[in-house]
Amino acid sequence: MSTIAEIESAIERLPAKEVEALAVWLEARRKRGVAKPVADAWLNQARGAARPGQSTADVMALTRGDE
């Protein structure tokens, strides 16, 4: 089951109690929001960490070991 149409069709066949349980789960999932990729969290933490006066070329040299 991978398309919205297939999911909707399956939901239509559920008993009322299971539809209610699904609705509760969906609402909780909606409130939690979509999980952000791990890289996004790291980028948010790293944002602004560069030292003033340091250029991109300086940073690239460090990552290549050109120091």
C-alpha positions as CSV (number, residue, x, y, z in Angstrom):
1,M,0.0,0.0,0.0
2,S,1.8,3.1,-1.2
3,T,-0.6,5.5,-2.8
4,I,-3.1,7.8,-1.2
5,A,-5.9,6.1,-3.1
6,E,-4.8,2.7,-1.7
7,I,-4.6,4.1,1.8
8,E,-8.0,5.8,1.5
9,S,-9.5,2.5,0.2
10,A,-8.1,0.6,3.1
11,I,-9.3,3.2,5.6
12,E,-12.8,2.9,4.1
13,R,-12.9,-0.8,5.0
14,L,-11.8,-0.3,8.7
15,P,-14.3,-0.7,11.5
16,A,-15.3,2.6,13.3
17,K,-13.2,1.9,16.3
18,E,-10.1,1.5,14.2
19,V,-10.9,4.6,12.2
20,E,-11.1,6.5,15.5
21,A,-7.7,5.1,16.7
22,L,-6.2,6.1,13.3
23,A,-7.6,9.6,13.7
24,V,-6.0,9.9,17.1
25,W,-2.7,8.7,15.8
26,L,-2.8,11.0,12.8
27,E,-3.6,14.0,15.0
28,A,-0.7,13.2,17.3
29,R,1.6,12.7,14.3
30,R,0.5,16.0,12.8
31,K,1.2,17.8,16.1
32,R,4.7,16.3,16.3
33,G,5.5,17.5,12.8
34,V,7.8,15.9,10.3
35,A,11.2,14.9,11.6
36,K,14.0,17.0,10.2
37,P,17.0,15.3,8.8
38,V,20.0,15.0,11.1
39,A,22.0,17.3,8.9
40,D,19.4,20.1,9.4
41,A,19.9,19.9,13.1
42,W,23.7,20.0,12.8
43,L,23.5,22.9,10.3
44,N,21.3,24.9,12.7
45,Q,23.7,24.3,15.5
46,A,26.8,25.2,13.3
47,R,25.2,28.3,11.8
48,G,27.1,31.4,12.9
49,A,30.0,29.4,14.3
50,A,32.5,30.8,11.8
51,R,35.0,33.2,13.2
52,P,35.0,36.8,11.8
53,G,37.5,37.4,9.1
54,Q,37.7,33.7,8.1
55,S,37.1,33.2,4.4
56,T,35.6,30.2,2.7
57,A,39.0,29.6,1.1
58,D,40.6,29.5,4.6
59,V,38.0,26.9,5.8
60,M,38.5,24.8,2.6
61,A,42.3,24.9,3.2
62,L,41.7,23.6,6.7
63,T,39.6,20.7,5.4
64,R,42.2,19.8,2.8
65,G,45.0,20.0,5.3
66,D,46.7,22.8,3.5
67,E,47.6,24.7,6.6
